[in-house]
Amino acid sequence: MPDIRPTVGSGALVLNATYEPLCVVSVRRAAILVLSAKAVCVADGDGMLHSAREALPVPSVVRLTRYVRVPYRTHVGLSRRAIFARDGWRCAYCCGPAETIDHVFPRSRGGRHAWDNVVAACARCNHTKGDKTPAELGWRLHAAP
């Protein structure tokens, strides 16, 4: 087994058989993939990995020998973090820092918990808005959800 010590930038890019990027793994994992013939080294990094019988250049980019099918999600789940990321962590009403989420059309009035009805809001605006719609308060959204 080669002696693999962590170095600065000790990561290797793993490509699918079609040269599609998959992930970044440690140099140790990349060396194991190359030694077990599950991957081939595309680009070498700085340095050498030494074992009792063999010396191997540090792999920087490896390509898998067999194609790996990656399932892609077609639907992104609705979560607080996703709402904050979509709205840039800003309140939809006053553009201040967002702390809560708010239903534009309140759920108590039949509003849905869906992407087009939920926005990020600061605590002050969310409390002031309460169970009303923005139109009833004379407010407007700075960006449509």
C-alpha positions as CSV (number, residue, x, y, z in Angstrom):
1,M,0.0,0.0,0.0
2,P,1.4,3.4,-0.9
3,D,2.3,5.8,1.9
4,I,-0.3,8.6,1.3
5,R,0.0,11.7,3.4
6,P,-2.3,14.6,3.1
7,T,-0.8,17.5,1.1
8,V,-2.0,21.0,0.3
9,G,-4.9,20.7,-2.2
10,S,-5.0,16.9,-1.6
11,G,-8.1,16.2,-3.8
12,A,-8.6,14.6,-7.1
13,L,-11.3,15.2,-9.6
14,V,-13.2,12.0,-10.7
15,L,-14.6,12.0,-14.2
16,N,-17.1,9.5,-15.6
17,A,-16.2,7.3,-18.5
18,T,-17.7,10.1,-20.7
19,Y,-15.4,12.7,-19.1
20,E,-18.4,14.2,-17.2
21,P,-17.2,15.5,-13.8
22,L,-18.7,13.5,-10.9
23,C,-17.0,14.5,-7.6
24,V,-13.8,15.3,-5.9
25,V,-12.2,12.6,-3.8
26,S,-9.1,12.4,-1.6
27,V,-5.7,11.5,-3.2
28,R,-5.8,8.2,-1.3
29,R,-9.2,7.2,-2.8
30,A,-8.0,8.3,-6.3
31,A,-4.8,6.2,-5.9
32,I,-6.9,3.2,-4.8
33,L,-9.1,3.6,-7.9
34,V,-6.1,3.7,-10.2
35,L,-4.3,0.8,-8.5
36,S,-7.5,-1.4,-8.6
37,A,-7.9,-0.6,-12.4
38,K,-11.3,1.0,-11.8
39,A,-9.9,4.3,-13.1
40,V,-7.1,5.7,-15.2
41,C,-5.1,8.7,-14.4
42,V,-5.8,11.6,-16.8
43,A,-3.6,14.2,-15.2
44,D,-0.8,14.0,-12.6
45,G,-0.4,16.3,-9.7
46,D,2.8,17.3,-7.8
47,G,4.8,14.5,-6.1
48,M,5.0,10.8,-6.0
49,L,3.3,8.1,-3.9
50,H,5.7,5.4,-2.8
51,S,5.2,1.9,-1.6
52,A,7.7,-0.9,-0.9
53,R,7.7,-2.0,-4.6
54,E,6.1,0.8,-6.6
55,A,6.1,4.5,-7.2
56,L,2.9,6.2,-8.5
57,P,2.5,9.9,-9.5
58,V,0.0,11.7,-7.4
59,P,-3.3,11.6,-9.4
60,S,-4.9,15.0,-9.9
61,V,-7.7,13.9,-12.4
62,V,-8.9,10.3,-12.8
63,R,-11.4,8.9,-15.3
64,L,-13.5,5.8,-14.4
65,T,-13.2,2.9,-16.8
66,R,-16.9,2.0,-16.6
67,Y,-19.8,4.4,-17.0
68,V,-21.7,5.3,-13.8
69,R,-25.3,6.4,-14.2
70,V,-26.0,9.4,-12.0
71,P,-29.7,9.9,-11.2
72,Y,-30.6,13.6,-11.4
73,R,-33.4,15.0,-9.4
74,T,-36.1,16.6,-11.6
75,H,-37.9,18.2,-8.6
76,V,-36.2,20.3,-5.9
77,G,-37.9,19.9,-2.5
78,L,-39.5,22.9,-0.8
79,S,-37.5,23.7,2.3
80,R,-36.6,26.8,4.4
81,R,-33.0,26.7,3.2
82,A,-34.1,26.5,-0.5
83,I,-36.5,29.5,0.0
84,F,-33.7,31.6,1.6
85,A,-31.3,30.7,-1.1
86,R,-33.8,31.5,-3.9
87,D,-34.6,34.9,-2.3
88,G,-30.9,35.7,-1.5
89,W,-31.5,35.7,2.3
90,R,-33.4,39.0,1.8
91,C,-37.0,39.9,2.9
92,A,-39.4,39.9,0.0
93,Y,-41.2,43.0,1.4
94,C,-38.5,45.4,2.8
95,C,-35.2,43.8,1.4
96,G,-33.8,43.5,4.9
97,P,-32.2,40.3,6.2
98,A,-34.6,37.4,6.1
99,E,-35.2,35.3,9.2
100,T,-38.5,33.5,8.6
101,I,-40.6,32.3,5.7
102,D,-44.0,33.8,4.9
103,H,-47.0,32.6,2.8
104,V,-48.0,35.4,0.4
105,F,-51.6,34.2,0.4
106,P,-52.1,33.0,3.9
107,R,-52.7,29.2,4.5
108,S,-55.6,30.1,6.8
109,R,-57.3,31.5,3.7
110,G,-56.6,28.5,1.5
111,G,-53.1,29.4,0.3
112,R,-50.9,26.6,-0.7
113,H,-47.5,25.6,0.7
114,A,-45.8,25.8,-2.8
115,W,-42.9,27.6,-4.4
116,D,-45.0,30.3,-5.9
117,N,-46.7,31.2,-2.5
118,V,-43.8,31.1,-0.1
119,V,-41.2,33.9,0.3
120,A,-38.4,34.8,2.7
121,A,-39.3,37.5,5.2
122,C,-37.9,39.4,8.1
123,A,-39.5,38.8,11.5
124,R,-40.9,42.4,11.6
125,C,-42.6,42.2,8.2
126,N,-43.9,38.7,8.9
127,H,-45.4,39.7,12.2
128,T,-46.9,42.9,10.8
129,K,-48.4,41.1,7.8
130,G,-49.9,38.4,10.0
131,D,-53.0,36.8,8.3
132,K,-53.4,39.4,5.6
133,T,-52.4,39.6,1.9
134,P,-49.9,42.1,0.7
135,A,-52.6,43.9,-1.3
136,E,-54.7,44.4,1.9
137,L,-51.7,46.2,3.5
138,G,-50.7,48.1,0.4
139,W,-47.5,46.2,0.2
140,R,-45.9,44.8,-2.9
141,L,-43.3,42.1,-3.4
142,H,-39.9,43.3,-4.7
143,A,-39.6,40.1,-6.8
144,A,-42.2,37.5,-7.7
145,P,-41.7,34.2,-6.0
